[in-house]
Amino acid sequence: KQAEAKKQQQEKAKKEKKQKPEKRVLQGGVTVEDLKVGTGKVAKVGCRAQMYYTGRLTNGRTFDSCQRPAKPFSFVLGRGEVIKGWDIGIKGMTVGSKRRLTLKPRFAYGKRGAPPDIPPNATLVFEIELQGIK
């Protein structure tokens, strides 16, 4: 009975591990966690990405958000229209995907910050959803 209980515990731990999003670090400062993987087109440099997002400081305070029913935020990927961490962290997403990006300051607003909402040298956390690609 003990062996069976131990086996059940191990299987439960495996399932829980699978449910946690895997973290990976891109270019030394953009941490990516895929929360949901979509099945649509892939975001590539030069495409116009349409995003819903919420941006937070590491203390949990929201500094910006674009959510339904509003029109998605739109920008051309890889052209420097957004902070560097977005150009890096969104590339390769598929439409319908949800991702958490944790950006070190040099991939966000750096030493200057974006007063009054984002202090200097702030690490930022974004929950993003790729709504569409044009």
N, CA, C and O atoms as a GROMACS GRO file, in nm:
protein
  536
    1LYS      N    1   0.082  -0.120   0.000
    1LYS     CA    2   0.000   0.000   0.000
    1LYS      C    3   0.086   0.126   0.000
    1LYS      O    4   0.054   0.224  -0.067
    2GLN      N    5   0.195   0.122   0.076
    2GLN     CA    6   0.282   0.239   0.080
    2GLN      C    7   0.344   0.266  -0.056
    2GLN      O    8   0.355   0.382  -0.098
    3ALA      N    9   0.384   0.160  -0.126
    3ALA     CA   10   0.444   0.176  -0.258
    3ALA      C   11   0.343   0.237  -0.356
    3ALA      O   12   0.377   0.322  -0.438
    4GLU      N   13   0.218   0.193  -0.346
    4GLU     CA   14   0.113   0.246  -0.433
    4GLU      C   15   0.086   0.394  -0.403
    4GLU      O   16   0.070   0.474  -0.495
    5ALA      N   17   0.082   0.430  -0.276
    5ALA     CA   18   0.061   0.570  -0.237
    5ALA      C   19   0.176   0.657  -0.286
    5ALA      O   20   0.154   0.769  -0.332
    6LYS      N   21   0.298   0.606  -0.274
    6LYS     CA   22   0.416   0.681  -0.321
    6LYS      C   23   0.409   0.702  -0.472
    6LYS      O   24   0.441   0.810  -0.522
    7LYS      N   25   0.368   0.598  -0.544
    7LYS     CA   26   0.355   0.608  -0.690
    7LYS      C   27   0.251   0.714  -0.728
    7LYS      O   28   0.272   0.791  -0.821
    8GLN      N   29   0.139   0.717  -0.656
    8GLN     CA   30   0.035   0.816  -0.683
    8GLN      C   31   0.086   0.957  -0.656
    8GLN      O   32   0.055   1.050  -0.731
    9GLN      N   33   0.165   0.974  -0.549
    9GLN     CA   34   0.223   1.105  -0.519
    9GLN      C   35   0.316   1.150  -0.630
    9GLN      O   36   0.315   1.266  -0.669
   10GLN      N   37   0.398   1.057  -0.682
   10GLN     CA   38   0.492   1.090  -0.790
   10GLN      C   39   0.417   1.131  -0.916
   10GLN      O   40   0.456   1.226  -0.984
   11GLU      N   41   0.308   1.060  -0.949
   11GLU     CA   42   0.228   1.094  -1.067
   11GLU      C   43   0.163   1.231  -1.051
   11GLU      O   44   0.156   1.309  -1.146
   12LYS      N   45   0.115   1.260  -0.930
   12LYS     CA   46   0.055   1.391  -0.902
   12LYS      C   47   0.159   1.502  -0.919
   12LYS      O   48   0.130   1.606  -0.978
   13ALA      N   49   0.279   1.480  -0.868
   13ALA     CA   50   0.387   1.579  -0.880
   13ALA      C   51   0.423   1.602  -1.027
   13ALA      O   52   0.448   1.716  -1.067
   14LYS      N   53   0.424   1.496  -1.108
   14LYS     CA   54   0.453   1.510  -1.252
   14LYS      C   55   0.348   1.598  -1.319
   14LYS      O   56   0.382   1.686  -1.398
   15LYS      N   57   0.221   1.573  -1.289
   15LYS     CA   58   0.113   1.652  -1.348
   15LYS      C   59   0.125   1.798  -1.310
   15LYS      O   60   0.110   1.886  -1.394
   16GLU      N   61   0.152   1.826  -1.181
   16GLU     CA   62   0.167   1.964  -1.136
   16GLU      C   63   0.284   2.031  -1.205
   16GLU      O   64   0.277   2.149  -1.240
   17LYS      N   65   0.392   1.958  -1.224
   17LYS     CA   66   0.509   2.013  -1.292
   17LYS      C   67   0.476   2.050  -1.435
   17LYS      O   68   0.520   2.154  -1.485
   18LYS      N   69   0.398   1.966  -1.502
   18LYS     CA   70   0.358   1.993  -1.640
   18LYS      C   71   0.271   2.117  -1.650
   18LYS      O   72   0.277   2.189  -1.750
   19GLN      N   73   0.191   2.143  -1.547
   19GLN     CA   74   0.101   2.257  -1.551
   19GLN      C   75   0.173   2.390  -1.532
   19GLN      O   76   0.125   2.493  -1.577
   20LYS      N   77   0.287   2.388  -1.465
   20LYS     CA   78   0.363   2.512  -1.445
   20LYS      C   79   0.431   2.550  -1.575
   20LYS      O   80   0.495   2.466  -1.638
   21PRO      N   81   0.419   2.677  -1.615
   21PRO     CA   82   0.486   2.718  -1.739
   21PRO      C   83   0.638   2.711  -1.724
   21PRO      O   84   0.694   2.748  -1.621
   22GLU      N   85   0.701   2.663  -1.828
   22GLU     CA   86   0.846   2.654  -1.828
   22GLU      C   87   0.906   2.791  -1.859
   22GLU      O   88   0.862   2.859  -1.951
   23LYS      N   89   1.006   2.830  -1.780
   23LYS     CA   90   1.071   2.959  -1.801
   23LYS      C   91   1.195   2.939  -1.885
   23LYS      O   92   1.269   2.842  -1.870
   24ARG      N   93   1.216   3.035  -1.975
   24ARG     CA   94   1.342   3.037  -2.050
   24ARG      C   95   1.386   3.183  -2.064
   24ARG      O   96   1.303   3.274  -2.069
   25VAL      N   97   1.516   3.203  -2.069
   25VAL     CA   98   1.570   3.339  -2.076
   25VAL      C   99   1.629   3.360  -2.215
   25VAL      O  100   1.710   3.282  -2.263
   26LEU      N  101   1.586   3.470  -2.278
   26LEU     CA  102   1.633   3.506  -2.412
   26LEU      C  103   1.726   3.626  -2.401
   26LEU      O  104   1.697   3.720  -2.328
   27GLN      N  105   1.834   3.622  -2.471
   27GLN     CA  106   1.929   3.734  -2.481
   27GLN      C  107   1.969   3.793  -2.346
   27GLN      O  108   1.994   3.913  -2.335
   28GLY      N  109   1.975   3.708  -2.244
   28GLY     CA  110   2.028   3.751  -2.115
   28GLY      C  111   1.944   3.846  -2.033
   28GLY      O  112   1.997   3.910  -1.942
   29GLY      N  113   1.817   3.858  -2.061
   29GLY     CA  114   1.738   3.950  -1.979
   29GLY      C  115   1.590   3.950  -2.005
   29GLY      O  116   1.517   4.028  -1.943
   30VAL      N  117   1.543   3.866  -2.095
   30VAL     CA  118   1.400   3.856  -2.123
   30VAL      C  119   1.357   3.714  -2.084
   30VAL      O  120   1.389   3.617  -2.153
   31THR      N  121   1.284   3.703  -1.972
   31THR     CA  122   1.236   3.573  -1.928
   31THR      C  123   1.097   3.551  -1.986
   31THR      O  124   1.009   3.636  -1.973
   32VAL      N  125   1.079   3.436  -2.051
   32VAL     CA  126   0.955   3.402  -2.119
   32VAL      C  127   0.892   3.280  -2.054
   32VAL      O  128   0.959   3.180  -2.028
   33GLU      N  129   0.762   3.290  -2.026
   33GLU     CA  130   0.684   3.176  -1.977
   33GLU      C  131   0.560   3.165  -2.066
   33GLU      O  132   0.479   3.256  -2.069
   34ASP      N  133   0.546   3.054  -2.136
   34ASP     CA  134   0.427   3.033  -2.218
   34ASP      C  135   0.315   2.983  -2.128
   34ASP      O  136   0.323   2.873  -2.073
   35LEU      N  137   0.210   3.063  -2.114
   35LEU     CA  138   0.096   3.028  -2.030
   35LEU      C  139  -0.007   2.949  -2.109
   35LEU      O  140  -0.078   2.864  -2.055
   36LYS      N  141  -0.016   2.978  -2.239
   36LYS     CA  142  -0.105   2.907  -2.331
   36LYS      C  143  -0.041   2.918  -2.469
   36LYS      O  144   0.001   3.026  -2.510
   37VAL      N  145  -0.035   2.808  -2.541
   37VAL     CA  146   0.022   2.810  -2.676
   37VAL      C  147  -0.092   2.804  -2.775
   37VAL      O  148  -0.173   2.711  -2.776
   38GLY      N  149  -0.097   2.907  -2.860
   38GLY     CA  150  -0.201   2.914  -2.962
   38GLY      C  151  -0.166   2.829  -3.083
   38GLY      O  152  -0.060   2.767  -3.089
   39THR      N  153  -0.257   2.828  -3.179
   39THR     CA  154  -0.238   2.745  -3.299
   39THR      C  155  -0.239   2.827  -3.428
   39THR      O  156  -0.238   2.771  -3.537
   40GLY      N  157  -0.240   2.959  -3.414
   40GLY     CA  158  -0.247   3.045  -3.532
   40GLY      C  159  -0.111   3.074  -3.593
   40GLY      O  160  -0.013   3.003  -3.568
   41LYS      N  161  -0.108   3.180  -3.675
   41LYS     CA  162   0.015   3.221  -3.744
   41LYS      C  163   0.124   3.258  -3.644
   41LYS      O  164   0.096   3.297  -3.531
   42VAL      N  165   0.248   3.247  -3.688
   42VAL     CA  166   0.364   3.278  -3.604
   42VAL      C  167   0.405   3.424  -3.623
   42VAL      O  168   0.411   3.474  -3.736
   43ALA      N  169   0.434   3.492  -3.512
   43ALA     CA  170   0.479   3.631  -3.516
   43ALA      C  171   0.625   3.636  -3.561
   43ALA      O  172   0.713   3.576  -3.499
   44LYS      N  173   0.649   3.707  -3.671
   44LYS     CA  174   0.783   3.721  -3.728
   44LYS      C  175   0.817   3.869  -3.740
   44LYS      O  176   0.729   3.955  -3.744
   45VAL      N  177   0.947   3.898  -3.745
   45VAL     CA  178   0.992   4.035  -3.763
   45VAL      C  179   0.928   4.092  -3.888
   45VAL      O  180   0.928   4.029  -3.993
   46GLY      N  181   0.873   4.214  -3.876
   46GLY     CA  182   0.810   4.281  -3.988
   46GLY      C  183   0.659   4.268  -3.992
   46GLY      O  184   0.592   4.342  -4.064
   47CYS      N  185   0.602   4.174  -3.916
   47CYS     CA  186   0.456   4.160  -3.915
   47CYS      C  187   0.397   4.261  -3.817
   47CYS      O  188   0.465   4.308  -3.726
   48ARG      N  189   0.270   4.294  -3.837
   48ARG     CA  190   0.200   4.382  -3.743
   48ARG      C  191   0.130   4.293  -3.642
   48ARG      O  192   0.037   4.220  -3.675
   49ALA      N  193   0.176   4.300  -3.516
   49ALA     CA  194   0.120   4.219  -3.408
   49ALA      C  195   0.010   4.296  -3.337
   49ALA      O  196   0.023   4.417  -3.314
   50GLN      N  197  -0.096   4.227  -3.303
   50GLN     CA  198  -0.207   4.286  -3.229
   50GLN      C  199  -0.213   4.217  -3.093
   50GLN      O  200  -0.232   4.095  -3.084
   51MET      N  201  -0.197   4.296  -2.987
   51MET     CA  202  -0.179   4.241  -2.853
   51MET      C  203  -0.278   4.295  -2.751
   51MET      O  204  -0.318   4.412  -2.756
   52TYR      N  205  -0.318   4.208  -2.659
   52TYR     CA  206  -0.378   4.250  -2.533
   52TYR      C  207  -0.271   4.227  -2.428
   52TYR      O  208  -0.195   4.130  -2.437
   53TYR      N  209  -0.264   4.314  -2.329
   53TYR     CA  210  -0.158   4.300  -2.230
   53TYR      C  211  -0.191   4.372  -2.100
   53TYR      O  212  -0.278   4.459  -2.094
   54THR      N  213  -0.119   4.332  -1.995
   54THR     CA  214  -0.117   4.405  -1.868
   54THR      C  215   0.029   4.413  -1.826
   54THR      O  216   0.099   4.312  -1.824
   55GLY      N  217   0.074   4.532  -1.792
   55GLY     CA  218   0.211   4.553  -1.746
   55GLY      C  219   0.212   4.584  -1.598
   55GLY      O  220   0.136   4.668  -1.549
   56ARG      N  221   0.301   4.515  -1.525
   56ARG     CA  222   0.310   4.535  -1.380
   56ARG      C  223   0.455   4.553  -1.338
   56ARG      O  224   0.548   4.507  -1.405
   57LEU      N  225   0.472   4.621  -1.226
   57LEU     CA  226   0.601   4.626  -1.160
   57LEU      C  227   0.615   4.497  -1.079
   57LEU      O  228   0.517   4.426  -1.059
   58THR      N  229   0.736   4.467  -1.032
   58THR     CA  230   0.756   4.343  -0.956
   58THR      C  231   0.682   4.343  -0.823
   58THR      O  232   0.665   4.238  -0.762
   59ASN      N  233   0.637   4.460  -0.776
   59ASN     CA  234   0.556   4.465  -0.653
   59ASN      C  235   0.408   4.437  -0.681
   59ASN      O  236   0.326   4.440  -0.590
   60GLY      N  237   0.376   4.409  -0.808
   60GLY     CA  238   0.238   4.376  -0.846
   60GLY      C  239   0.154   4.493  -0.893
   60GLY      O  240   0.042   4.473  -0.940
   61ARG      N  241   0.205   4.614  -0.881
   61ARG     CA  242   0.126   4.732  -0.922
   61ARG      C  243   0.118   4.741  -1.074
   61ARG      O  244   0.220   4.737  -1.142
   62THR      N  245  -0.005   4.752  -1.126
   62THR     CA  246  -0.027   4.766  -1.270
   62THR      C  247   0.004   4.908  -1.312
   62THR      O  248  -0.045   5.004  -1.252
   63PHE      N  249   0.085   4.922  -1.418
   63PHE     CA  250   0.116   5.056  -1.470
   63PHE      C  251   0.053   5.081  -1.606
   63PHE      O  252   0.043   5.196  -1.649
   64ASP      N  253   0.010   4.974  -1.676
   64ASP     CA  254  -0.053   4.992  -1.807
   64ASP      C  255  -0.128   4.865  -1.843
   64ASP      O  256  -0.092   4.755  -1.799
   65SER      N  257  -0.233   4.880  -1.924
   65SER     CA  258  -0.313   4.765  -1.963
   65SER      C  259  -0.394   4.796  -2.088
   65SER      O  260  -0.442   4.909  -2.106
   66CYS      N  261  -0.409   4.697  -2.172
   66CYS     CA  262  -0.497   4.704  -2.288
   66CYS      C  263  -0.568   4.569  -2.295
   66CYS      O  264  -0.508   4.469  -2.334
   67GLN      N  265  -0.694   4.568  -2.257
   67GLN     CA  266  -0.771   4.443  -2.249
   67GLN      C  267  -0.902   4.455  -2.325
   67GLN      O  268  -0.945   4.565  -2.359
   68ARG      N  269  -0.965   4.340  -2.352
   68ARG     CA  270  -1.096   4.340  -2.414
   68ARG      C  271  -1.191   4.423  -2.329
   68ARG      O  272  -1.173   4.425  -2.208
   69PRO      N  273  -1.287   4.490  -2.381
   69PRO     CA  274  -1.331   4.493  -2.520
   69PRO      C  275  -1.258   4.597  -2.605
   69PRO      O  276  -1.297   4.619  -2.719
   70ALA      N  277  -1.155   4.660  -2.552
   70ALA     CA  278  -1.081   4.761  -2.629
   70ALA      C  279  -1.017   4.699  -2.752
   70ALA      O  280  -0.995   4.578  -2.760
   71LYS      N  281  -0.986   4.785  -2.848
   71LYS     CA  282  -0.914   4.742  -2.967
   71LYS      C  283  -0.772   4.701  -2.924
   71LYS      O  284  -0.711   4.770  -2.843
   72PRO      N  285  -0.719   4.590  -2.977
   72PRO     CA  286  -0.585   4.546  -2.937
   72PRO      C  287  -0.478   4.650  -2.973
   72PRO      O  288  -0.491   4.724  -3.070
   73PHE      N  289  -0.373   4.654  -2.892
   73PHE     CA  290  -0.257   4.738  -2.920
   73PHE      C  291  -0.185   4.676  -3.040
   73PHE      O  292  -0.168   4.554  -3.046
   74SER      N  293  -0.143   4.759  -3.134
   74SER     CA  294  -0.085   4.711  -3.259
   74SER      C  295   0.050   4.777  -3.285
   74SER      O  296   0.066   4.897  -3.263
   75PHE      N  297   0.146   4.700  -3.331
   75PHE     CA  298   0.279   4.753  -3.364
   75PHE      C  299   0.349   4.658  -3.461
   75PHE      O  300   0.311   4.542  -3.474
   76VAL      N  301   0.453   4.709  -3.529
   76VAL     CA  302   0.531   4.626  -3.620
   76VAL      C  303   0.646   4.563  -3.541
   76VAL      O  304   0.728   4.635  -3.482
   77LEU      N  305   0.652   4.432  -3.539
   77LEU     CA  306   0.750   4.357  -3.462
   77LEU      C  307   0.892   4.375  -3.519
   77LEU      O  308   0.914   4.363  -3.639
   78GLY      N  309   0.986   4.404  -3.430
   78GLY     CA  310   1.126   4.413  -3.469
   78GLY      C  311   1.170   4.547  -3.524
   78GLY      O  312   1.283   4.559  -3.572
   79ARG      N  313   1.085   4.648  -3.518
   79ARG     CA  314   1.118   4.780  -3.573
   79ARG      C  315   1.149   4.884  -3.465
   79ARG      O  316   1.168   5.001  -3.496
   80GLY      N  317   1.152   4.842  -3.339
   80GLY     CA  318   1.181   4.936  -3.232
   80GLY      C  319   1.065   5.026  -3.196
   80GLY      O  320   1.085   5.131  -3.134
   81GLU      N  321   0.943   4.989  -3.234
   81GLU     CA  322   0.824   5.070  -3.201
   81GLU      C  323   0.782   5.051  -3.056
   81GLU      O  324   0.706   5.131  -3.002
   82VAL      N  325   0.831   4.945  -2.993
   82VAL     CA  326   0.800   4.913  -2.854
   82VAL      C  327   0.931   4.890  -2.779
   82VAL      O  328   1.038   4.894  -2.839
   83ILE      N  329   0.923   4.867  -2.649
   83ILE     CA  330   1.045   4.840  -2.575
   83ILE      C  331   1.112   4.712  -2.626
   83ILE      O  332   1.046   4.621  -2.676
   84LYS      N  333   1.243   4.708  -2.614
   84LYS     CA  334   1.324   4.599  -2.670
   84LYS      C  335   1.277   4.460  -2.625
   84LYS      O  336   1.278   4.366  -2.705
   85GLY      N  337   1.238   4.447  -2.500
   85GLY     CA  338   1.193   4.318  -2.447
   85GLY      C  339   1.071   4.263  -2.518
   85GLY      O  340   1.055   4.141  -2.529
   86TRP      N  341   0.985   4.352  -2.567
   86TRP     CA  342   0.868   4.305  -2.644
   86TRP      C  343   0.912   4.252  -2.780
   86TRP      O  344   0.867   4.146  -2.823
   87ASP      N  345   0.999   4.325  -2.849
   87ASP     CA  346   1.046   4.279  -2.980
   87ASP      C  347   1.111   4.140  -2.968
   87ASP      O  348   1.096   4.056  -3.057
   88ILE      N  349   1.182   4.117  -2.859
   88ILE     CA  350   1.249   3.988  -2.838
   88ILE      C  351   1.150   3.882  -2.792
   88ILE      O  352   1.150   3.770  -2.845
   89GLY      N  353   1.067   3.914  -2.696
   89GLY     CA  354   0.980   3.816  -2.632
   89GLY      C  355   0.856   3.776  -2.707
   89GLY      O  356   0.798   3.671  -2.679
   90ILE      N  357   0.814   3.856  -2.803
   90ILE     CA  358   0.692   3.825  -2.880
   90ILE      C  359   0.725   3.746  -3.007
   90ILE      O  360   0.643   3.669  -3.056
   91LYS      N  361   0.846   3.767  -3.058
   91LYS     CA  362   0.887   3.694  -3.179
   91LYS      C  363   0.874   3.544  -3.155
   91LYS      O  364   0.922   3.492  -3.055
   92GLY      N  365   0.807   3.475  -3.247
   92GLY     CA  366   0.789   3.331  -3.237
   92GLY      C  367   0.659   3.288  -3.171
   92GLY      O  368   0.626   3.170  -3.173
   93MET      N  369   0.585   3.382  -3.112
   93MET     CA  370   0.454   3.348  -3.056
   93MET      C  371   0.358   3.312  -3.168
   93MET      O  372   0.375   3.357  -3.282
   94THR      N  373   0.258   3.232  -3.137
   94THR     CA  374   0.152   3.204  -3.234
   94THR      C  375   0.024   3.274  -3.189
   94THR      O  376   0.001   3.294  -3.070
   95VAL      N  377  -0.060   3.310  -3.286
   95VAL     CA  378  -0.186   3.376  -3.256
   95VAL      C  379  -0.266   3.287  -3.161
   95VAL      O  380  -0.279   3.166  -3.182
   96GLY      N  381  -0.321   3.350  -3.057
   96GLY     CA  382  -0.396   3.278  -2.955
   96GLY      C  383  -0.311   3.244  -2.833
   96GLY      O  384  -0.364   3.198  -2.731
   97SER      N  385  -0.180   3.267  -2.842
   97SER     CA  386  -0.091   3.238  -2.730
   97SER      C  387  -0.100   3.344  -2.622
   97SER      O  388  -0.128   3.461  -2.649
   98LYS      N  389  -0.075   3.299  -2.498
   98LYS     CA  390  -0.061   3.390  -2.384
   98LYS      C  391   0.077   3.363  -2.326
   98LYS      O  392   0.120   3.248  -2.314
   99ARG      N  393   0.145   3.471  -2.289
   99ARG     CA  394   0.284   3.459  -2.244
   99ARG      C  395   0.309   3.562  -2.133
   99ARG      O  396   0.252   3.671  -2.133
  100ARG      N  397   0.395   3.524  -2.041
  100ARG     CA  398   0.442   3.619  -1.940
  100ARG      C  399   0.586   3.654  -1.974
  100ARG      O  400   0.671   3.566  -1.990
  101LEU      N  401   0.612   3.784  -1.986
  101LEU     CA  402   0.747   3.834  -2.011
  101LEU      C  403   0.795   3.907  -1.886
  101LEU      O  404   0.725   3.995  -1.835
  102THR      N  405   0.912   3.872  -1.838
  102THR     CA  406   0.975   3.945  -1.729
  102THR      C  407   1.099   4.009  -1.787
  102THR      O  408   1.190   3.940  -1.834
  103LEU      N  409   1.103   4.142  -1.785
  103LEU     CA  410   1.206   4.217  -1.855
  103LEU      C  411   1.298   4.290  -1.758
  103LEU      O  412   1.253   4.369  -1.676
  104LYS      N  413   1.426   4.261  -1.768
  104LYS     CA  414   1.524   4.337  -1.691
  104LYS      C  415   1.523   4.480  -1.743
  104LYS      O  416   1.481   4.504  -1.857
  105PRO      N  417   1.567   4.576  -1.661
  105PRO     CA  418   1.557   4.718  -1.700
  105PRO      C  419   1.614   4.751  -1.838
  105PRO      O  420   1.555   4.833  -1.909
  106ARG      N  421   1.725   4.690  -1.877
  106ARG     CA  422   1.784   4.726  -2.007
  106ARG      C  423   1.699   4.682  -2.126
  106ARG      O  424   1.722   4.727  -2.238
  107PHE      N  425   1.600   4.595  -2.102
  107PHE     CA  426   1.508   4.554  -2.207
  107PHE      C  427   1.374   4.623  -2.193
  107PHE      O  428   1.279   4.592  -2.265
  108ALA      N  429   1.366   4.718  -2.099
  108ALA     CA  430   1.243   4.794  -2.074
  108ALA      C  431   1.274   4.943  -2.086
  108ALA      O  432   1.302   4.992  -2.196
  109TYR      N  433   1.269   5.016  -1.975
  109TYR     CA  434   1.291   5.161  -1.978
  109TYR      C  435   1.422   5.205  -1.915
  109TYR      O  436   1.450   5.324  -1.905
  110GLY      N  437   1.504   5.107  -1.871
  110GLY     CA  438   1.639   5.134  -1.825
  110GLY      C  439   1.650   5.232  -1.710
  110GLY      O  440   1.563   5.240  -1.623
  111LYS      N  441   1.761   5.305  -1.711
  111LYS     CA  442   1.794   5.398  -1.603
  111LYS      C  443   1.695   5.513  -1.591
  111LYS      O  444   1.671   5.564  -1.481
  112ARG      N  445   1.636   5.553  -1.703
  112ARG     CA  446   1.546   5.669  -1.700
  112ARG      C  447   1.407   5.634  -1.648
  112ARG      O  448   1.338   5.721  -1.595
  113GLY      N  449   1.364   5.509  -1.663
  113GLY     CA  450   1.228   5.472  -1.626
  113GLY      C  451   1.129   5.542  -1.718
  113GLY      O  452   1.166   5.588  -1.826
  114ALA      N  453   1.006   5.549  -1.677
  114ALA     CA  454   0.900   5.620  -1.751
  114ALA      C  455   0.811   5.688  -1.647
  114ALA      O  456   0.698   5.645  -1.622
  115PRO      N  457   0.863   5.796  -1.586
  115PRO     CA  458   0.789   5.864  -1.478
  115PRO      C  459   0.652   5.910  -1.525
  115PRO      O  460   0.635   5.942  -1.642
  116PRO      N  461   0.554   5.913  -1.438
  116PRO     CA  462   0.561   5.880  -1.296
  116PRO      C  463   0.531   5.734  -1.264
  116PRO      O  464   0.544   5.693  -1.149
  117ASP      N  465   0.492   5.655  -1.364
  117ASP     CA  466   0.444   5.519  -1.336
  117ASP      C  467   0.554   5.414  -1.321
  117ASP      O  468   0.540   5.319  -1.244
  118ILE      N  469   0.664   5.430  -1.395
  118ILE     CA  470   0.770   5.330  -1.394
  118ILE      C  471   0.898   5.395  -1.343
  118ILE      O  472   0.952   5.485  -1.407
  119PRO      N  473   0.946   5.350  -1.227
  119PRO     CA  474   1.067   5.409  -1.170
  119PRO      C  475   1.193   5.370  -1.249
  119PRO      O  476   1.189   5.275  -1.328
  120PRO      N  477   1.304   5.440  -1.228
  120PRO     CA  478   1.430   5.403  -1.292
  120PRO      C  479   1.471   5.261  -1.254
  120PRO      O  480   1.444   5.214  -1.143
  121ASN      N  481   1.536   5.193  -1.347
  121ASN     CA  482   1.590   5.057  -1.326
  121ASN      C  483   1.486   4.956  -1.281
  121ASN      O  484   1.515   4.868  -1.200
  122ALA      N  485   1.364   4.967  -1.333
  122ALA     CA  486   1.256   4.877  -1.293
  122ALA      C  487   1.254   4.752  -1.381
  122ALA      O  488   1.266   4.760  -1.503
  123THR      N  489   1.238   4.636  -1.317
  123THR     CA  490   1.209   4.512  -1.386
  123THR      C  491   1.058   4.510  -1.407
  123THR      O  492   0.982   4.537  -1.314
  124LEU      N  493   1.015   4.478  -1.529
  124LEU     CA  494   0.873   4.481  -1.563
  124LEU      C  495   0.822   4.341  -1.594
  124LEU      O  496   0.896   4.258  -1.647
  125VAL      N  497   0.695   4.316  -1.561
  125VAL     CA  498   0.631   4.188  -1.589
  125VAL      C  499   0.507   4.215  -1.672
  125VAL      O  500   0.419   4.292  -1.633
  126PHE      N  501   0.501   4.151  -1.789
  126PHE     CA  502   0.386   4.167  -1.878
  126PHE      C  503   0.317   4.033  -1.898
  126PHE      O  504   0.382   3.931  -1.920
  127GLU      N  505   0.184   4.034  -1.890
  127GLU     CA  506   0.102   3.921  -1.931
  127GLU      C  507   0.047   3.964  -2.067
  127GLU      O  508  -0.027   4.063  -2.076
  128ILE      N  509   0.083   3.892  -2.172
  128ILE     CA  510   0.046   3.933  -2.307
  128ILE      C  511  -0.031   3.822  -2.378
  128ILE      O  512  -0.013   3.704  -2.348
  129GLU      N  513  -0.116   3.863  -2.472
  129GLU     CA  514  -0.190   3.769  -2.554
  129GLU      C  515  -0.180   3.817  -2.698
  129GLU      O  516  -0.217   3.931  -2.729
  130LEU      N  517  -0.132   3.732  -2.786
  130LEU     CA  518  -0.124   3.765  -2.928
  130LEU      C  519  -0.260   3.739  -2.990
  130LEU      O  520  -0.302   3.624  -3.009
  131GLN      N  521  -0.329   3.848  -3.021
  131GLN     CA  522  -0.466   3.841  -3.071
  131GLN      C  523  -0.469   3.819  -3.223
  131GLN      O  524  -0.557   3.750  -3.274
  132GLY      N  525  -0.374   3.879  -3.294
  132GLY     CA  526  -0.375   3.867  -3.439
  132GLY      C  527  -0.244   3.915  -3.499
  132GLY      O  528  -0.162   3.978  -3.432
  133ILE      N  529  -0.227   3.883  -3.628
  133ILE     CA  530  -0.109   3.924  -3.705
  133ILE      C  531  -0.160   3.972  -3.840
  133ILE      O  532  -0.248   3.910  -3.901
  134LYS      N  533  -0.103   4.083  -3.886
  134LYS     CA  534  -0.136   4.132  -4.021
  134LYS      C  535  -0.008   4.151  -4.098
  134LYS      O  536  -0.011   4.191  -4.214
   0.00000   0.00000   0.00000
